[in-house]
Amino acid sequence: MPFRNREVATGESTTGRPRDPAREAEILTCVLELLGESGYDAVSYEAVARRAGASKATLYRRWETKRDMVVAAIKAGPAAGGDAVAVDTGSLRGDLLALCERLDGTLRAADGAMSLMLLQAGLEDPDLCRHLEEATGPTGAKLPAAVLAAAVERGELPAGAQPFPFEEVAGSVLLLRRLNGLPSGPDYLATLVDTILIPALRASADHTGPVPRALFS
């Protein structure tokens, strides 16, 4: 891996200097490399500074926390083609299809190892998923509360329906198909939504007792 040593080699202080978008992109690429190679635990200010040839002070000035740095890297990388606009097609079926399309696009923008590491990162840091949704808009991994509420208001789902079926199933099957090189085009997504996700969301209203945390929640 080439040693990116612009700041270290020159010894120039970055205090007060405007951000260099190209340099920031290099640093975020290093974050993604570490995430893909060794997982979320391996991403630290020290590791990124070494990989990028940057000072830790530079990283701290740009990102207050490790989570912020990882979210920025994902937003600039696999989620770069995402749509920040809220999902609202006017129907539950349309909303679910739009969410699945977004998630499938994000997963296919990353290699298989990266996709697994992103899931692992979300499991290790539950708030990471929430921060990512806030930074990029709906990714398709979570079922937005507004989508669920609108479906209940339209009478498409019963009151008390839970997001668990979508957040446990949609991301899991799309990731599995991504890892195995299987297609997930419009026909597949329509079948997934019609035969599994909508029936499961309807049935979730009848569930009593605590709801477990879903893989992609």
C-alpha positions, 0 to 999 in steps of 0.5 A, a space after each residue: 500500500 503506497 504511503 500517503 505522506 503529504 502532511 507528514 513529509 512536509 511538516 506543514 501545519 493544517 491549522 486554519 487551512 481550508 479542507 482539501 477535498 482530494 486529500 480528504 478523499 484519500 483519507 476516507 479511502 484509507 478508512 474504507 480499506 481498514 474497514 474492509 480488511 480487518 473490520 470496524 474494530 481495526 479502524 482507529 485514528 492511529 491506524 488511519 493516520 498511519 495508513 494515510 500519512 496524516 497526523 491524528 490532529 488532522 483527523 480529530 479536526 475533521 471528525 470528532 468520533 470514530 463513528 463520524 469518520 466511518 460514516 463519512 467514509 461510507 457516505 463518500 464510498 458505497 453510499 455515494 450514489 444514494 438518494 437523500 430524499 425521503 421515500 414516499 411513493 404513495 403506497 407501501 408496496 412502492 415504498 418497500 420496492 424503493 427501499 430495497 432498490 436503494 439497499 441493493 444498489 449500496 451493497 453492490 457498490 461495495 465488494 462482498 467483504 466490505 458489505 459484511 464488514 458494514 453489517 459487522 460494524 452496525 452490530 458492534 455499534 448500533 448507533 452507526 446505522 442511525 448516524 448513517 441514515 441521518 447522513 445519507 438519507 434512507 439507505 434501505 437497511 431500515 424501515 423509516 418510521 414515516 413509511 410505516 406510519 403512512 402505511 398504517 394511516 392508509 390502511 395497508 398495515 394494521 396498527 401495531 405493525 413493527 419494522 422488525 420483519 423488514 429490517 431482519 429480512 430485506 438486508 439479510 437476503 440482499 446481502 446473501 445474494 450479493 455475496 453469492 453473485 445472484 441477481 436481485 433485479 426488479 422481478 426478484 424485488 417484487 416477489 420479495 416484497 409481495 410474498 415475504 415483506 408485506 405479509 410479514 409486516 402485517 403479521 407483526 401487529 399480532 406479535 406480543 412480547 418484546 421485539 428483538 433487535 433486527 440485524 439491520 435495525 
